[in-house]
Amino acid sequence: MNDRVTLTIPREQRFHRVAHLVLGGLALRRNLTLESLEDLQLALDELLDDGGGEVTVELRVEPGAIEASIGPYDSGRLGEALERERADGSPALGRVLATVVDDVDLVERDGEQWIVLRKAVEEPEPAEAT
């Protein structure tokens, strides 16, 4: 079963809850662990709060994984943010993402950068008939 949800929201923090709600709904349908859900929510929060305007989040559930495509971002700016330590001394965005998801890729769509995150998830056990 492949589920796909596309959501476009303002980048303001008060709208992050909407993305969390959608992700939580997909997680519930797939019986994700709380740890996997929290990892994906942390990754989303790191990427949603970047500048003004709108951001699109495409969530796709595939057998064995959840994939999130987030964008668009200004060309070059995202790649730099992934590698550079932050001014407050916290780890670079790339290091944070690598800790909570399995794959991080930069892709180009229509001349703009998108980031694609992939988190492996265990398939739920089929319910036993009683």
RODO-2510 file (C-alpha; in nm, 4 decimals, decimal comma):
residues 130
     n   res          X          Y          Z
     1     m     0,0000     0,0000     0,0000
     2     n     0,1378     0,3415    -0,0978
     3     d    -0,0098     0,6502     0,0678
     4     r     0,0820     1,0014    -0,0421
     5     v    -0,0123     1,3364     0,1074
     6     t     0,0945     1,6801    -0,0195
     7     l     0,0638     1,9781     0,2115
     8     t     0,1565     2,3424     0,1431
     9     i     0,1746     2,5674     0,4497
    10     p     0,3359     2,8949     0,5590
    11     r     0,6820     2,8444     0,7099
    12     e     0,5697     3,0032     1,0373
    13     q     0,6127     2,7812     1,3416
    14     r     0,2445     2,7887     1,4353
    15     f     0,1704     2,5907     1,1162
    16     h     0,4206     2,3144     1,1984
    17     r     0,1445     2,1482     1,4014
    18     v    -0,0509     2,0898     1,0810
    19     a     0,2420     1,8983     0,9294
    20     h     0,2774     1,7024     1,2558
    21     l    -0,0918     1,6142     1,2475
    22     v    -0,0715     1,4828     0,8909
    23     l     0,2470     1,2878     0,9673
    24     g     0,0865     1,1495     1,2825
    25     g    -0,2132     1,0287     1,0830
    26     l     0,0107     0,8413     0,8407
    27     a     0,2125     0,7022     1,1296
    28     l    -0,1025     0,5749     1,2980
    29     r    -0,2207     0,3991     0,9815
    30     r     0,1174     0,2262     0,9524
    31     n     0,1679     0,1483     1,3230
    32     l     0,4929     0,3430     1,3426
    33     t     0,6758     0,3443     1,6704
    34     l     0,6666     0,6632     1,8736
    35     e     1,0443     0,6895     1,8271
    36     s     1,0154     0,6836     1,4462
    37     l     0,7362     0,9425     1,4552
    38     e     0,9389     1,1728     1,6819
    39     d     1,2448     1,1383     1,4559
    40     l     1,0410     1,2435     1,1526
    41     q     0,8776     1,5311     1,3398
    42     l     1,2183     1,6605     1,4502
    43     a     1,3472     1,6439     1,0915
    44     l     1,0398     1,8288     0,9665
    45     d     1,0766     2,1007     1,2303
    46     e     1,4400     2,1551     1,1314
    47     l     1,3394     2,2100     0,7683
    48     l     1,0078     2,3918     0,7965
    49     d     1,1371     2,6909     0,9906
    50     d     1,3626     2,8336     0,7201
    51     g     1,2725     3,1806     0,6013
    52     g     0,9392     3,3182     0,4893
    53     g     0,6848     3,2216     0,2308
    54     e     0,5353     2,8796     0,1870
    55     v     0,6800     2,5320     0,2033
    56     t     0,5437     2,2119     0,0551
    57     v     0,5723     1,8799     0,2348
    58     e     0,5084     1,5641     0,0371
    59     l     0,4798     1,2544     0,2527
    60     r     0,4820     0,9140     0,0901
    61     v     0,4435     0,5849     0,2719
    62     e     0,5973     0,2889     0,0942
    63     p     0,6540    -0,0665     0,2064
    64     g     0,9300    -0,0439     0,4669
    65     a     0,9794     0,3352     0,4573
    66     i     0,8349     0,6834     0,4854
    67     e     0,9694     0,9458     0,2485
    68     a     0,9312     1,3208     0,2967
    69     s     1,0109     1,5748     0,0242
    70     i     1,0291     1,9310     0,1544
    71     g     1,0788     2,2453    -0,0506
    72     p     1,1354     2,4533    -0,2389
    73     y     1,4551     2,6151    -0,1100
    74     d     1,6843     2,8715    -0,2697
    75     s     1,9508     2,6996    -0,4801
    76     g     2,2776     2,6598    -0,2929
    77     r     2,1470     2,7899     0,0379
    78     l     2,0215     2,4534     0,1591
    79     g     2,3466     2,2737     0,0748
    80     e     2,5388     2,5328     0,2733
    81     a     2,3017     2,5023     0,5697
    82     l     2,3452     2,1249     0,5731
    83     e     2,7205     2,1559     0,6272
    84     r     2,7709     2,4751     0,8293
    85     e     2,7624     2,4750     1,2103
    86     r     2,5003     2,7150     1,3416
    87     a     2,5826     3,0487     1,4994
    88     d     2,4559     2,9294     1,8389
    89     g     2,7044     2,6393     1,8310
    90     s     2,4421     2,3712     1,7683
    91     p     2,5235     2,0997     1,5147
    92     a     2,4886     2,1546     1,1423
    93     l     2,1513     2,0720     0,9885
    94     g     2,3007     1,7782     0,7980
    95     r     2,4312     1,6197     1,1168
    96     v     2,0938     1,6548     1,2879
    97     l     1,9100     1,5023     0,9917
    98     a     2,1592     1,2166     0,9580
    99     t     2,0906     1,1286     1,3208
   100     v     1,7124     1,0994     1,2848
   101     v     1,6578     0,9673     0,9293
   102     d     1,8265     0,7040     0,7147
   103     d     1,8793     0,8965     0,3889
   104     v     1,9067     1,2679     0,3077
   105     d     1,9181     1,3762    -0,0575
   106     l     1,9107     1,7127    -0,2319
   107     v     1,7151     1,7100    -0,5571
   108     e     1,6325     1,9775    -0,8110
   109     r     1,2767     2,0365    -0,9284
   110     d     1,2008     2,3161    -1,1719
   111     g     1,5243     2,4982    -1,0855
   112     e     1,4657     2,4900    -0,7092
   113     q     1,6144     2,2654    -0,4435
   114     w     1,4153     2,0161    -0,2447
   115     i     1,5342     1,7890     0,0306
   116     v     1,4195     1,4282     0,0410
   117     l     1,4290     1,2393     0,3700
   118     r     1,3775     0,8670     0,3980
   119     k     1,3128     0,6794     0,7207
   120     a     1,3048     0,3002     0,7232
   121     v     1,0151     0,1637     0,9243
   122     e     0,9245    -0,1861     1,0232
   123     e     0,6185    -0,3296     0,8599
   124     p     0,3372    -0,3884     1,1084
   125     e     0,2680    -0,7463     1,2003
   126     p    -0,0586    -0,8761     1,0555
   127     a    -0,3300    -0,9098     1,3159
   128     e    -0,3949    -1,2665     1,4197
   129     a    -0,7484    -1,3965     1,3930
   130     t    -0,8915    -1,5023     1,7258
***
